[in-house]
């Protein structure tokens, strides 16, 4: 037994490390860890403090995009406002012409057509009792545009600046050969439609795409005085 004790003491002596020091090491390590201070770190000039937490910030609003979005919303509101102000007359003729109601803006023109609608055709006539095509176009131009036209369809054709079919605008004249030469005239409204005094139904609206008028169409014309307005 004495020899065993001696050997243990000898091993401790030659190792150079007291037995008690091995047991104390974990305690000292914890103490040293607590004494270590976390110093601020700097990355490219930005101070990072691990102990500070920050909440997520809302994304920045692109002011230019926000402005564009607001402006894009305005036309829809303005368009609705225009439609709300349209009259029953505009809605009626928008349906007849298959056009947007806001495009039927010349209320003087459509008011004139409404007043003369279904007036019977009478060759040489110029009243509500009966009117022919050139008298109707002449009366329309006088009452709506303040322009005096020649009395006959042929003379009106000669007075016009000739216009291609694809370039027709509201208020242009359209001419047809129902007999020899220029023998019928109407006033163009848009979207392929025109108003005229027809021999069969009186004052009405017809389409240039109707087979009868498509075959007899001569051309369109614009009155120079009106074109300069």
C-alpha distance (Angstrom), angle and dihedral (degrees) to the residues before:
residue distance angle dihedral
X1 . . .
X2 3.79 . .
X3 3.76 88.6 .
X4 3.80 92.3 54.1
X5 3.81 92.9 51.6
X6 3.78 90.5 48.6
X7 3.77 92.4 51.4
X8 3.86 92.6 50.6
X9 3.79 92.1 49.4
X10 3.76 90.5 47.1
X11 3.81 92.4 51.9
X12 3.76 91.0 50.9
X13 3.75 92.9 48.6
X14 3.82 95.0 49.8
X15 3.81 94.9 45.7
X16 3.78 89.0 60.7
X17 3.81 91.9 -141.4
X18 3.78 120.6 104.9
X19 3.80 115.3 -132.3
X20 3.78 90.9 -124.6
X21 3.80 91.8 57.1
X22 3.84 91.7 62.4
X23 3.78 91.2 55.5
X24 3.78 92.8 48.0
X25 3.82 96.9 52.3
X26 3.84 98.5 86.1
X27 3.81 91.7 50.1
X28 3.76 92.4 50.9
X29 3.84 90.8 48.0
X30 3.80 91.6 54.8
X31 3.77 91.2 48.2
X32 3.77 91.4 49.4
X33 3.84 90.8 48.7
X34 3.80 90.9 53.0
X35 3.77 91.4 50.0
X36 3.83 92.9 54.5
X37 3.81 111.7 101.3
X38 3.80 121.9 -149.0
X39 3.75 105.4 -128.8
X40 3.85 121.5 -155.1
X41 3.79 114.6 -91.7
X42 3.78 123.6 -143.9
X43 3.81 123.2 -150.2
X44 3.77 115.3 -178.3
X45 3.77 91.6 -26.6
X46 3.84 95.6 -48.4
X47 3.80 116.6 120.8
X48 3.81 113.0 -138.5
X49 3.78 118.3 -161.9
X50 3.82 110.6 -174.6
X51 3.80 92.9 -161.2
X52 3.86 92.8 59.4
X53 3.82 118.9 82.0
X54 3.80 122.9 -162.9
X55 3.79 129.3 -159.2
X56 3.81 120.0 -126.5
X57 3.80 113.8 -92.5
X58 3.81 121.3 -136.6
X59 3.83 114.0 -103.7
X60 3.76 115.5 -91.6
X61 3.81 114.1 -102.0
X62 3.77 115.3 -121.3
X63 3.80 100.4 -130.2
X64 3.79 93.9 -159.8
X65 3.82 92.8 52.3
X66 3.79 90.3 46.0
X67 3.80 90.1 52.2
X68 3.82 92.1 49.3
X69 3.80 91.2 49.0
X70 3.80 91.7 52.0
X71 3.78 92.2 48.4
X72 3.80 91.2 48.4
X73 3.79 89.2 56.7
X74 3.82 93.8 54.0
X75 3.84 99.8 73.1
X76 3.80 91.7 56.6
X77 3.80 90.7 54.2
X78 3.80 92.1 44.1
X79 3.82 91.8 48.0
X80 3.79 91.0 51.9
X81 3.79 89.2 49.2
X82 3.83 91.3 52.7
X83 3.80 92.5 49.0
X84 3.80 91.3 49.9
X85 3.80 89.4 56.5
X86 3.83 94.3 50.8
X87 3.79 117.6 112.6
X88 3.80 129.8 -126.9
X89 3.82 87.4 -107.1
X90 3.80 90.9 58.8
X91 3.80 92.1 48.7
X92 3.80 90.7 49.6
X93 3.81 95.7 52.2
X94 3.81 92.9 39.5
X95 3.80 86.8 62.1
X96 3.81 93.1 46.3
X97 3.81 92.5 49.2
X98 3.81 95.1 37.4
X99 3.81 90.1 -126.3
X100 3.80 136.2 132.6
X101 3.78 108.8 -85.8
X102 3.81 93.0 -124.7
X103 3.82 88.9 57.3
X104 3.81 89.6 62.9
X105 3.79 90.7 76.3
X106 3.82 103.4 136.9
X107 3.79 97.0 89.0
X108 3.83 91.9 171.5
X109 3.81 89.9 59.7
X110 3.79 95.7 47.5
X111 3.77 92.1 41.2
X112 3.81 87.8 56.5
X113 3.81 92.3 49.7
X114 3.79 90.5 48.5
X115 3.80 91.3 51.9
X116 3.81 93.1 50.6
X117 3.81 97.9 36.4
X118 3.84 113.6 136.3
X119 3.80 93.3 4.8
X120 3.84 101.6 155.7
X121 3.78 122.0 -109.6
X122 3.77 117.6 -109.0
X123 3.77 123.3 170.7
X124 3.83 108.9 -118.4
X125 3.82 91.6 8.5
X126 3.79 124.1 130.9
X127 3.82 105.3 173.6
X128 3.81 139.7 76.6
X129 3.79 88.0 -91.4
X130 3.80 89.2 65.7
X131 3.80 138.1 -28.1
X132 3.79 136.6 -174.7
X133 3.81 127.3 -135.7
X134 3.81 99.9 -96.5
X135 3.81 93.0 44.0
X136 3.80 89.0 51.3
X137 3.82 94.0 50.5
X138 3.81 90.0 44.2
X139 3.82 92.9 50.0
X140 3.81 91.2 46.7
X141 3.81 92.4 51.8
X142 3.78 91.6 47.4
X143 3.81 96.1 48.3
X144 3.81 99.2 37.8
X145 3.82 105.0 30.2
X146 3.80 102.7 19.6
X147 3.81 91.2 -123.2
X148 3.80 125.8 133.9
X149 3.82 115.5 -139.6
X150 3.78 130.6 -164.6
X151 3.80 114.2 -93.6
X152 3.81 102.5 -114.6
X153 3.81 132.7 56.7
X154 3.80 91.5 -123.0
X155 3.82 92.9 52.0
X156 3.82 90.9 47.3
X157 3.80 89.3 52.3
X158 3.81 91.1 52.0
X159 3.82 91.1 49.5
X160 3.82 93.6 53.4
X161 3.75 133.3 94.3
X162 3.80 101.4 -125.1
X163 3.81 115.3 -114.3
X164 3.79 129.9 -165.6
X165 3.78 116.0 -118.2
X166 3.80 93.1 -113.6
X167 3.82 90.6 53.1
X168 3.81 97.2 53.6
X169 3.78 116.2 131.4
X170 3.77 134.6 -171.5
X171 3.80 108.7 -71.3
X172 3.80 97.2 26.2
X173 3.80 118.4 127.1
X174 3.79 123.0 -116.6
X175 3.81 122.0 -156.5
X176 3.81 134.1 -156.1
X177 3.78 139.6 -171.7
X178 3.81 103.9 -132.5
X179 3.77 90.4 150.4
X180 3.77 129.7 7.0
X181 3.80 112.5 -34.6
X182 3.81 123.5 -18.2
X183 3.79 103.9 -13.4
X184 3.83 107.2 149.6
X185 3.81 135.4 45.1
X186 3.80 136.8 -175.1
X187 3.81 138.9 173.0
X188 3.79 118.2 -108.9
X189 3.82 117.4 -126.3
X190 3.78 104.5 177.6
X191 3.79 140.4 -93.2
X192 3.82 90.4 56.7
X193 3.82 96.0 -56.0
X194 3.82 130.8 120.0
X195 3.79 137.0 179.1
X196 3.81 121.8 -130.0
X197 3.78 145.8 144.0
X198 3.79 103.9 -97.5
X199 3.80 121.6 -161.0
X200 3.81 91.6 -129.1
X201 3.83 104.4 42.9
X202 3.79 106.7 13.1
X203 3.81 120.7 -133.7
X204 3.78 110.0 8.4
X205 3.80 145.8 124.6
X206 3.81 122.0 -94.3
X207 3.80 137.1 175.6
X208 3.79 126.1 -114.5
X209 3.80 86.1 -138.7
X210 3.79 93.1 64.0
X211 3.79 108.0 112.9
X212 3.82 94.3 -122.6
X213 3.81 94.9 53.7
X214 3.78 94.6 34.8
X215 3.80 90.5 61.4
X216 3.81 94.5 44.9
X217 3.80 99.9 41.3
X218 3.82 113.4 126.3
X219 3.77 102.5 175.4
X220 3.78 148.5 -75.9
X221 3.76 130.6 -84.9
X222 3.79 137.9 -165.7
X223 3.78 122.3 -149.4
X224 3.85 106.7 -125.0
X225 3.80 93.8 -137.2
X226 3.81 91.0 55.1
X227 3.80 92.3 44.0
X228 3.81 90.0 58.4
X229 3.78 94.8 53.6
